[in-house]
């Protein structure tokens, strides 16, 4: 008791986030989740306690569409947890139609990129207390066709749901690679991954009947089960094989070459600087 590694997982009340939490709890990780629905968070913690009652569990509430929520939850975590051994930035979403957050930012970009960017930066003091910690960012092979137009980050023109999602996943990989570079002299690894085409609710959130129906067909034809989709997240969070590997992109628990754009250090630096300004880290 008390010797377990502490893992924080965002978006862990369903899909691969929940499955990641379940698999890591079996490995004797103390699991703390971040979600926006308190009932679902409570249900998840109850389930984890059944799987492995020896661990410590807890949840924090935050809506990733709101930067102020992220600041509040990060402060609570920094105050309440003695260290963070693993941070799994898993939460993600899509929006069929262009919507803006209360901060004025396009929602897919805000939730999928700006939220984990801000959260991770704010949690670094507690992550450093581990002495041997890992940051795992759930991206996607959707990043390969992704592009970033820095002149129109919030899609004032030409919004399309898949383009917005691809861009946010490209941002995940760029962020991971640049953060790994910044932390290269510390005992903190940062890697991103493709979970695979997982059967999940993501394509049925914030979407209309047509898009949801198309997503359902893809789920049936090509979707993999959530336990399979969580494997690479769990591998990067726990395996000794990747203890000293950082700044890499993984697929099916193996390194995979990210897109040319995702490996562009100048683009990564620009995205970092722009993101820092947008979330108020400057």
Secondary structure, 3 states (H helix, E strand, C coil): CCCCEEEEEECCCCHHHHHHHHHHHHCCEEEEEEECCHHHHHHHHHHHHHHCCCCCEEEEECCCCCHHHHHHHHHHHHHHCCCCCEEEECCCCCCCCCCECCCCCEHHHHHHHHHHHHHHHHHHHHHHCCCCEEEEEEECHHHCCCCCCCCCCCCCCCCCHHHHHHHHHHHHHHHHHHHHHHCCCCCEEEEEEECCCECCCHHHCCCCHHHHHHHHHHHHHHCECHHHHCHHHHHHHHCHHHCCCCCCEEECCEEECCCCHHHCHHHHHHHHHHHHHHHCCC
